[in-house]
Amino acid sequence: MLTFLLWCILFVVCWPLALLALIAYPFIWLLLLPFRIIGVAVHGVLEIIYLAITLPFRLLAAPFRV
């Protein structure tokens, strides 16, 4: 919602730039999509490594939890 409000303000101030941003947004989104996919994959791998490292500590702490 905030993005739309900022776009409306930009449209009032400089409508050609706002229309250019409206047209360019899908292309920029498609350009950045592979980086998002790589980010999700790297985050998943790092999460698995973190869980593998902390698993023994969590298993040792489990019997003492109430």
N, C-alpha and C positions, 0 to 999 in steps of 0.2 A: 504494500500500500504506500509505503514511503517512497519507493522508487517511482510509482505512478505520479505521486504528488510532485516530486522533483522534476519529472518529465513535463508535467503541466506548467510548472514555473518556467522551465526552459522554453517551452512552446510559446509562452507569453513574451518572454524576453527576446528570444531569437528563434523564430519558427523554422528557418531553413536548417539550422543546426539540429533542432529537435526532430525534424523529419529525416535528416541524415542519420541520426542516432537510431531512429525507429527502423530504418531500412538496414542499417549495418548490424544491428543487434543479433539477428539470427546467424549471420555469417561469422561474427565473433564467437558466438556460442558454439557453433560447429567447429571452429578453429581450436577452441579451448577444450573440447570434449575429450580428446585423447589424454590430455594432462589430468583431467578429472578421473578417468579410468585408471591411469597409472597411479594416481594418488590413493584411490580406493584399494588397489592391489597392494601397494606398499604399506598402507595402514594395516591391512589384514595380515600381511606377513609379519610386521613388527608386533602386532597383537598376539599372534601365535607364538612368537619367540618369547615375548614377555610372559605369557601364560605357562610356557614350558619351563622357564627359569623359576617362576614363583610357585609352581605346582608342589614341590616338596615342602615348602614352608606352609602352604595352605593345608596340605594333608596332615602335617604335624600339629597345626593349630586347630584342626577340626574337632578332635575329641574333647577339647577343653571349652568349646563353645556351648552355651546353654540354649 
